[in-house]
């Protein structure tokens, strides 16, 4: 991978370097000073900064930078499974593999990309992968940083198998927050969810917003295309738009579980929350030759945002 060490694309404002942790990273920049980093290890977004240079994604101070273990933080690509499942690694193997740069991706129907910085990545199964999940596929991932600083991930998975296969999927997203006790999530009220702390029992969200006073580990089902995460102390709101990923995972480990994780600080649960666009309850099934597309877009607006101003059934993509 030595030829990746000093590549610079002026048109796309994309630079590929070897980071201090030993991983090759793609640095995306926009004209206003926002930036994002994407690691070829796992296709993982490891950083997303606004125009003021503030980090918007959480990464643990105790994260382990040792492949094939996924780094605790950023945005993980969870495929072909989310959660523990048989012989597969937790959350699948995509987040622990080395991705390659896709120099000749098929056309992708996107909105106006003027001022956008992006990178296209590609993952194909290794012989080792085929032993634990015997299905031939191509996974194409585009990570884009728009002129307004919003971050988007577009995944395309094609079945090159001779028979259908099914998979679950998640964009496992660690958001940086000031204090979890001051955070509320809007857009999931009245939605059914599976509670992983109660043997995946099914409940209906009764509150007008999700707030945090203890550990939360839930899969909200068939959710709206827009979810909002309000951080009152920092006076900003993360707006999560998604397409092709109907479910939403909400997770915070709280104090007890934080202390049990070797790659997570004892008190760091206060500075993070995971809100994932996912396809879990109803796995995606692809026939031979078929392709699935799933998209996640993250943006930040002022704290005056309220989810009721959005048409939650239309993501605006």
Secondary structure, DSSP 8 states (H G I E B T S, - for coil): -GGGTTEEETTTTEEEEE-TTS-EEEEEE-TTS-EEEEETBTTEEEEEE-TT--B-B-B-TT----TTS--SBSEEEEBS-SS-BTTB-TTBSGGGSB-EE-TT------S--TT-EEEEEEEE--HHHHHHS---EEEEEEEEE-TTS-EEEEEEEEE-SSS-EEEEEEEEEEEE-S-GGGEEEES-TT-EEEEGGGTTEEEE--SSSB--SS-EEEEE-S--SEEEEEETTTTEEEEEEEES--EEEEEE-HHHHHHH-TTS-TTGGGGEEEEEEEEEEEEEEE-TT-EEEEEEEEEEEETT--GGGS-TT----
